[in-house]
């Protein structure tokens, strides 16, 4: 694993943890009320956008569909070539990140049981550990960060462009008051931790910095 990418991602994770905690304490509830009072006109177009994203990413079939497809493509390529080339490793890295991140997010939802912003707007209820709560972390944000953060790890010079779609999806969840800001920050944290963990386990480095993972000889143990 490339140490520069790992260090950068680890620092980002620590920063986001601090921001997430600060958001829970100071930002989430006031922001939800401010959005409801002043940005309600955004709700309709953004709620129109969400089903499109869900359809594109295969939600109607399975929230794990994108990961399963990537695994299948990697398997087909391996059967054709008979070796674990870099493109196959990249597909496995992204697929594994996506599926593990989604599983972790689903588990955390059942641990924290947080109410959504709409709950406080409707009834004044705002807390964690409420029966039926499912706000923290955001599943939609986890879905897209789980697919795009591995690409940012592999291609750090493209990070700005790769951030556009996941950040837009994450912010759209906040602007329609389906999630607090800390919910989507929590999703990013989950995906960052999984990205660094899988990169370390697979001994995979970023392509722009590290020559150690180039073909023709590649294995999951990071053979040089």
C-alpha positions as CSV (number, residue, x, y, z in Angstrom):
1,X,0.0,0.0,0.0
2,X,1.3,3.4,-0.9
3,X,2.1,5.3,2.4
4,X,1.3,8.7,1.0
5,X,-2.3,7.6,0.2
6,X,-2.7,5.8,3.5
7,X,-1.5,8.8,5.5
8,X,-3.6,11.2,3.5
9,X,-6.7,9.1,4.0
10,X,-6.0,8.5,7.7
11,X,-5.6,12.3,8.3
12,X,-8.9,12.9,6.4
13,X,-10.6,10.3,8.6
14,X,-9.5,11.9,11.8
15,X,-10.6,15.3,10.6
16,X,-14.0,14.0,9.6
17,X,-14.5,12.3,13.0
18,X,-13.9,15.6,14.7
19,X,-16.3,17.4,12.2
20,X,-18.9,14.7,12.7
21,X,-18.8,15.0,16.5
22,X,-19.0,18.8,16.3
23,X,-21.9,18.5,13.9
24,X,-23.9,16.2,16.2
25,X,-23.4,18.6,19.1
26,X,-23.7,22.0,17.5
27,X,-24.9,21.9,13.9
28,X,-27.3,19.1,13.0
29,X,-30.5,20.3,14.6
30,X,-30.2,24.1,13.9
31,X,-29.2,23.2,10.3
32,X,-32.3,21.0,9.9
33,X,-34.6,23.9,11.0
34,X,-32.7,26.4,8.8
35,X,-33.1,24.1,5.7
36,X,-36.8,23.6,6.4
37,X,-37.3,27.3,6.8
38,X,-35.3,28.7,4.0
39,X,-34.5,25.9,1.5
40,X,-37.7,24.0,1.3
41,X,-38.0,24.9,-2.4
42,X,-35.1,22.5,-3.1
43,X,-36.9,19.5,-1.7
44,X,-39.0,18.7,-4.8
45,X,-36.2,18.7,-7.4
46,X,-33.8,16.8,-5.1
47,X,-36.4,14.2,-4.3
48,X,-36.8,13.7,-8.0
49,X,-33.1,13.2,-8.3
50,X,-32.8,10.5,-5.6
51,X,-34.9,7.8,-7.4
52,X,-32.7,8.4,-10.5
53,X,-29.6,7.7,-8.5
54,X,-31.2,4.7,-7.0
55,X,-32.1,3.3,-10.4
56,X,-28.7,3.9,-11.9
57,X,-27.0,2.2,-8.9
58,X,-29.4,-0.8,-8.9
59,X,-31.3,-0.1,-5.7
60,X,-34.5,-1.7,-7.0
61,X,-32.7,-5.0,-7.5
62,X,-30.2,-4.9,-4.6
63,X,-28.2,-2.3,-2.7
64,X,-25.2,-4.6,-3.3
65,X,-25.8,-5.0,-7.0
66,X,-22.9,-2.7,-8.1
67,X,-20.4,-4.6,-6.0
68,X,-21.7,-8.0,-7.2
69,X,-21.4,-6.8,-10.8
70,X,-17.8,-5.7,-10.2
71,X,-17.0,-9.1,-8.6
72,X,-18.5,-10.9,-11.6
73,X,-16.5,-8.9,-14.1
74,X,-13.3,-9.6,-12.1
75,X,-14.1,-13.3,-12.0
76,X,-14.7,-13.4,-15.8
77,X,-11.4,-11.5,-16.5
78,X,-9.6,-13.9,-14.2
79,X,-11.0,-17.0,-15.9
80,X,-10.0,-15.5,-19.3
81,X,-6.4,-14.5,-18.3
82,X,-5.6,-17.0,-15.6
83,X,-3.7,-14.4,-13.6
84,X,-4.5,-11.8,-11.0
85,X,-3.7,-8.6,-13.1
86,X,-4.0,-5.1,-11.8
87,X,-7.3,-4.4,-13.5
88,X,-8.8,-7.4,-11.7
89,X,-7.3,-6.3,-8.3
90,X,-8.8,-2.8,-8.9
91,X,-12.2,-4.3,-9.5
92,X,-12.0,-6.5,-6.5
93,X,-10.8,-3.5,-4.4
94,X,-13.8,-1.4,-5.4
95,X,-16.3,-4.2,-5.1
96,X,-15.1,-5.2,-1.7
97,X,-15.0,-1.7,-0.5
98,X,-18.6,-1.1,-1.7
99,X,-20.1,-4.2,-0.1
100,X,-18.2,-4.0,3.2
101,X,-19.0,-0.3,3.6
102,X,-22.7,-1.0,3.0
103,X,-22.7,-3.9,5.4
104,X,-21.0,-1.7,8.1
105,X,-23.4,1.2,7.5
106,X,-26.4,-1.2,7.8
107,X,-25.0,-2.5,11.1
108,X,-24.3,0.9,12.5
109,X,-27.9,2.0,11.7
110,X,-29.1,-0.8,13.9
111,X,-26.7,0.2,16.6
112,X,-27.3,4.0,16.8
113,X,-31.0,4.0,15.8
114,X,-30.9,7.7,15.2
115,X,-34.1,9.6,14.4
116,X,-34.2,11.6,11.1
117,X,-34.4,15.4,10.8
118,X,-38.0,15.0,9.7
119,X,-38.8,13.5,13.1
120,X,-37.6,16.6,14.9
121,X,-39.5,18.9,12.5
122,X,-42.7,16.9,12.9
123,X,-42.6,16.0,16.6
124,X,-39.6,17.7,18.2
125,X,-37.9,14.3,18.8
126,X,-34.2,14.4,18.2
127,X,-31.9,11.7,19.6
128,X,-30.0,8.5,19.1
129,X,-31.3,5.0,20.2
130,X,-34.9,5.5,19.3
131,X,-36.9,2.4,18.2
132,X,-37.1,2.4,14.4
133,X,-34.4,5.1,13.9
134,X,-32.2,4.6,10.9
135,X,-30.6,7.9,10.1
136,X,-26.9,7.4,11.1
137,X,-25.0,6.8,8.9
138,X,-26.6,7.6,5.5
139,X,-27.1,4.5,3.3
140,X,-27.2,6.5,0.1
141,X,-24.0,8.4,1.0
142,X,-22.3,5.2,2.0
143,X,-23.3,3.7,-1.3
144,X,-21.6,6.3,-3.5
145,X,-18.6,6.9,-1.2
146,X,-18.0,3.2,-1.1
147,X,-17.7,3.2,-4.9
148,X,-15.8,6.4,-5.4
149,X,-13.3,6.6,-2.5
150,X,-11.3,3.5,-3.7
151,X,-10.9,5.4,-7.0
152,X,-9.7,8.5,-5.2
153,X,-7.2,6.2,-3.3
154,X,-5.9,4.7,-6.6
155,X,-6.0,8.0,-8.6
156,X,-5.4,10.9,-6.1
157,X,-4.8,13.5,-8.8
158,X,-8.5,12.9,-9.9
159,X,-9.9,13.4,-6.4
160,X,-11.6,16.7,-7.1
161,X,-13.5,15.3,-10.0
162,X,-14.3,12.0,-8.3
163,X,-15.7,13.8,-5.3
164,X,-18.4,15.7,-7.3
165,X,-21.0,13.0,-7.6
166,X,-20.7,11.5,-4.1
167,X,-20.7,14.9,-2.4
168,X,-23.7,16.0,-4.4
169,X,-25.6,12.9,-3.4
170,X,-24.6,13.3,0.2
171,X,-25.6,17.0,0.3
172,X,-28.9,16.2,-1.4
173,X,-29.8,13.9,1.5
174,X,-29.1,16.7,3.9
175,X,-31.0,19.3,1.9
176,X,-34.2,17.3,1.8
177,X,-33.9,16.7,5.6
178,X,-33.7,12.9,5.2
179,X,-30.4,13.1,7.0
180,X,-28.4,15.3,9.3
181,X,-25.0,16.6,8.2
182,X,-23.3,14.2,10.7
183,X,-25.0,11.2,9.0
184,X,-23.3,11.8,5.7
185,X,-20.0,12.6,7.4
186,X,-20.4,9.3,9.2
187,X,-20.8,7.6,5.9
188,X,-17.6,9.1,4.6
189,X,-15.8,8.0,7.7
190,X,-17.0,4.4,7.3
191,X,-15.9,4.3,3.7
192,X,-12.5,5.8,4.4
193,X,-11.8,3.3,7.1
194,X,-12.8,0.4,4.8
195,X,-10.8,1.8,1.9
196,X,-7.6,2.0,4.0
197,X,-8.2,-1.3,5.6
198,X,-8.8,-3.2,2.3
199,X,-5.9,-1.4,0.6
200,X,-3.6,-2.6,3.4
201,X,-5.1,-6.2,3.4
202,X,-4.7,-6.4,-0.4
203,X,-1.3,-4.6,-0.5
204,X,-2.6,-2.3,-3.2
205,X,-1.1,1.1,-3.7
206,X,-2.2,4.1,-5.7
207,X,-1.4,3.8,-9.3
208,X,0.1,7.2,-9.8
209,X,2.6,6.9,-7.0
210,X,3.5,3.3,-6.6
211,X,5.1,1.1,-9.3
212,X,4.8,-2.0,-7.1
213,X,1.4,-3.1,-8.4
214,X,2.0,-2.9,-12.1
215,X,1.6,-6.0,-14.4
216,X,2.8,-8.5,-15.5
217,X,3.1,-10.1,-12.1
218,X,0.6,-9.3,-9.4
219,X,-0.8,-11.2,-6.3
220,X,-2.9,-10.3,-3.4
221,X,0.3,-10.5,-1.2
222,X,1.9,-7.6,-3.0
223,X,4.6,-9.6,-4.8
224,X,7.2,-7.3,-6.3
